[in-house]
Amino acid sequence: MAARQHISLWLLGLWCLLCGPVYGETLAQEVGTLIYVGSDHCPYCRKFEQEVGEVYPKTALSKQLPLVKVDHDRPVSRYAQLNRKVHFVPAYFILGKDDQIQASFSGYRGEEFWWYDLERLVAKLQGVKETQALLLKP
């Protein structure tokens, strides 16, 4: 299992190095903030934070789409309205520059599915066809 995780992280790093500069530059103009709503008592949230939360800040994508963690049980006032839209955690929202929800998805099935879901939404927001977005994956 550790070898599989190591390979996944290596592939993610390689993808960021190869595609980050080209893919990431277009994000600055079109994507806002990635909001992650989680809870300390949620096992899926803890798994997300362990597998993705520690890696995400090191990616090119994080510079264009920064990740903000919101505690579902104690949301800060800025995200209180957003927190009311959460039916179960973890939940993820992409907010535009006007703080309006541009896209969302929820649940955590593992890091590979999570990256796929996020890339699909970002590509959709940018108007990139899904088949083109899939070509960006290693």
LINQUI-V809680 format. One record per pair of residues at least 6 apart in sequence whose C-alpha atoms are under 6 Angstrom apart, sorted by the first residue. I is the first residue (numbers start at 0). J is the second residue. Records with the same first field share a line. If there is no record, write none. Layout:
BEGIN
I->J + J
END
This chain:
BEGIN
19->59
23->60
26->63
27->63
31->64 + 94 + 95 + 96
32->64 + 65 + 93 + 94
33->64 + 65 + 66 + 92 + 93
34->66 + 67 + 91 + 92
35->68 + 69 + 90 + 91
36->69 + 70 + 71 + 89 + 90
37->44 + 70 + 71 + 88 + 89
38->70 + 71
43->107
44->89
89->105 + 106
90->105
91->103 + 104 + 105
92->102 + 103
93->100 + 101 + 102
94->100 + 101
95->101
122->132
END
